[in-house]
């Protein structure tokens, strides 16, 4: 083996675990990437702060509601989708983003609780569809009733003109969220 020449520069020390490899990133606001650095029109405001809080709460809500009802998040989402329209097990799996086998397990658990039924499809008796029962409807609406009441109270406090502004703002927020999907 040959000796290492003294003319070689020693390699810089590695950052500690969890520390940034960029020495400017820690504590240097100018080096940090922020929402306004990538979207210059983005300026912090009370309305954006409230919207961010709403988005964060919306992400946490299914887990909290499901836990309160003794359901899995998939069971809660299944009830929500099936309350809107019956669907086949494969279609339900697609909207839940799970495998057909996982969807079948969710449906089995909801059937055992009396919240859904498997029925032959009217247009093709060889295929089945999953239909929410009155028990399932009562479960989901009872779990969501406090939210519906609070939303109705907030909406009823608005004038027609204020509703137009709020709707425009929310439609813009929806479009912004869809832009990253």
C-alpha positions as CSV (number, residue, x, y, z in Angstrom):
1,X,0.0,0.0,0.0
2,X,1.2,3.4,-0.7
3,X,1.3,6.2,1.8
4,X,-1.3,9.0,1.6
5,X,0.4,12.1,0.4
6,X,0.4,15.1,2.8
7,X,-0.7,17.3,-0.2
8,X,-4.2,15.9,0.0
9,X,-6.7,18.1,1.8
10,X,-8.5,16.4,4.6
11,X,-12.2,15.8,3.9
12,X,-14.5,18.2,5.8
13,X,-16.1,16.7,8.9
14,X,-19.5,15.1,8.4
15,X,-22.5,16.9,10.0
16,X,-23.9,15.3,13.1
17,X,-26.9,13.0,12.6
18,X,-30.0,15.2,12.0
19,X,-27.9,18.3,11.3
20,X,-28.0,20.0,7.9
21,X,-25.2,19.3,5.4
22,X,-25.6,22.9,4.3
23,X,-23.7,25.1,6.9
24,X,-25.8,28.1,5.9
25,X,-29.1,26.4,6.5
26,X,-29.0,26.3,10.3
27,X,-29.9,29.7,11.6
28,X,-29.5,31.7,8.3
29,X,-32.9,32.9,7.2
30,X,-31.6,33.9,3.8
31,X,-30.6,30.4,3.0
32,X,-33.9,28.8,4.0
33,X,-36.5,27.9,1.4
34,X,-39.9,29.3,2.3
35,X,-43.3,29.5,0.7
36,X,-42.6,33.1,-0.3
37,X,-39.2,32.3,-1.8
38,X,-40.8,29.8,-4.2
39,X,-44.1,31.8,-4.7
40,X,-43.2,35.5,-4.3
41,X,-46.9,36.5,-4.2
42,X,-47.3,34.4,-1.0
43,X,-47.3,36.8,1.9
44,X,-48.2,35.7,5.4
45,X,-51.7,36.8,6.5
46,X,-54.3,35.9,9.1
47,X,-56.5,34.4,6.4
48,X,-53.7,32.2,5.1
49,X,-52.9,31.2,8.7
50,X,-56.5,30.2,9.3
51,X,-56.6,28.3,6.0
52,X,-53.4,26.4,7.0
53,X,-55.0,25.6,10.3
54,X,-58.1,24.3,8.5
55,X,-56.1,22.2,6.1
56,X,-54.1,20.7,9.1
57,X,-57.2,20.0,11.0
58,X,-58.9,18.4,8.0
59,X,-56.0,16.0,7.7
60,X,-56.3,15.0,11.3
61,X,-60.1,14.8,11.4
62,X,-60.7,11.3,9.9
63,X,-58.4,9.6,12.4
64,X,-60.0,11.4,15.4
65,X,-63.6,10.8,14.2
66,X,-62.9,7.1,13.4
67,X,-61.3,6.6,16.8
68,X,-64.3,8.2,18.5
69,X,-66.6,5.8,16.6
70,X,-64.5,2.7,17.1
71,X,-63.9,2.5,13.4
72,X,-60.8,2.3,11.3
73,X,-60.1,5.3,9.0
74,X,-60.9,3.0,6.0
75,X,-64.2,2.0,7.5
76,X,-65.1,5.7,8.1
77,X,-64.1,6.6,4.5
78,X,-66.1,3.6,3.2
79,X,-69.2,4.7,5.1
80,X,-68.8,8.3,3.8
81,X,-68.5,7.1,0.1
82,X,-71.2,4.5,0.4
83,X,-73.6,7.0,2.0
84,X,-73.3,8.9,-1.3
85,X,-73.9,5.9,-3.5
86,X,-73.7,2.1,-3.5
87,X,-70.6,0.7,-5.2
88,X,-69.0,-2.6,-5.9
89,X,-66.2,-3.9,-3.8
90,X,-63.6,-3.2,-6.5
91,X,-64.8,0.3,-7.0
92,X,-64.7,0.9,-3.3
93,X,-61.1,-0.4,-3.2
94,X,-60.2,2.1,-5.9
95,X,-61.7,5.1,-4.1
96,X,-60.1,4.1,-0.8
97,X,-56.7,3.5,-2.6
98,X,-56.4,0.0,-1.2
99,X,-56.3,-3.5,-2.6
100,X,-59.5,-5.5,-3.3
101,X,-58.5,-7.8,-0.5
102,X,-58.2,-4.9,2.0
103,X,-61.5,-3.5,0.8
104,X,-63.2,-6.9,1.3
105,X,-61.9,-6.9,4.9
106,X,-63.3,-3.4,5.5
107,X,-66.6,-4.4,4.0
108,X,-66.7,-7.6,6.2
109,X,-66.2,-5.6,9.3
110,X,-68.9,-3.1,8.4
111,X,-71.3,-5.9,7.5
112,X,-70.6,-7.5,11.0
113,X,-71.5,-4.2,12.6
114,X,-74.7,-3.9,10.5
115,X,-73.5,-0.7,8.8
116,X,-73.5,-2.1,5.2
117,X,-74.9,-5.0,3.2
118,X,-73.8,-6.8,0.2
119,X,-76.6,-7.1,-2.4
120,X,-76.8,-8.4,-5.9
121,X,-76.6,-5.5,-8.4
122,X,-80.0,-4.7,-10.0
123,X,-78.4,-4.6,-13.5
124,X,-76.3,-7.7,-13.1
125,X,-77.3,-10.2,-10.4
126,X,-73.9,-12.0,-10.7
127,X,-72.1,-8.9,-9.3
128,X,-72.5,-7.5,-5.9
129,X,-72.7,-3.9,-4.6
130,X,-72.1,-2.6,-1.1
131,X,-75.0,-0.6,0.3
132,X,-74.9,1.5,3.5
133,X,-77.7,0.6,5.9
134,X,-79.7,3.0,8.1
135,X,-77.4,2.0,11.0
136,X,-74.4,3.0,8.9
137,X,-76.0,6.3,8.0
138,X,-76.8,7.0,11.6
139,X,-73.3,6.1,12.7
140,X,-71.6,8.5,10.2
141,X,-74.0,11.4,10.7
142,X,-73.9,11.1,14.5
143,X,-70.1,11.2,14.4
144,X,-70.1,14.2,12.1
145,X,-73.0,16.1,13.6
146,X,-70.9,18.5,15.8
147,X,-69.0,19.5,12.6
148,X,-72.2,20.0,10.6
149,X,-73.7,22.1,13.4
150,X,-70.6,24.3,13.7
151,X,-70.3,24.8,9.9
152,X,-74.0,25.7,9.6
153,X,-73.7,28.2,12.5
154,X,-70.7,29.9,10.8
155,X,-72.4,29.9,7.4
156,X,-75.7,31.3,8.9
157,X,-73.8,34.2,10.4
158,X,-72.7,35.4,7.0
159,X,-74.6,37.8,4.8
160,X,-75.2,36.8,1.2
161,X,-72.4,39.2,0.1
162,X,-70.0,37.7,2.6
163,X,-70.8,34.2,1.4
164,X,-69.9,35.2,-2.2
165,X,-66.5,36.4,-1.0
166,X,-65.9,33.3,1.2
167,X,-66.9,31.0,-1.6
168,X,-64.5,32.7,-4.0
169,X,-61.7,32.4,-1.5
170,X,-62.4,28.7,-0.8
171,X,-62.7,27.9,-4.5
172,X,-59.3,29.5,-5.0
173,X,-57.9,27.4,-2.1
174,X,-59.4,24.3,-3.6
175,X,-57.8,25.1,-7.0
176,X,-54.4,25.6,-5.2
177,X,-54.7,22.3,-3.5
178,X,-55.6,20.5,-6.7
179,X,-52.6,22.0,-8.4
180,X,-50.4,19.7,-6.3
181,X,-52.4,16.6,-6.7
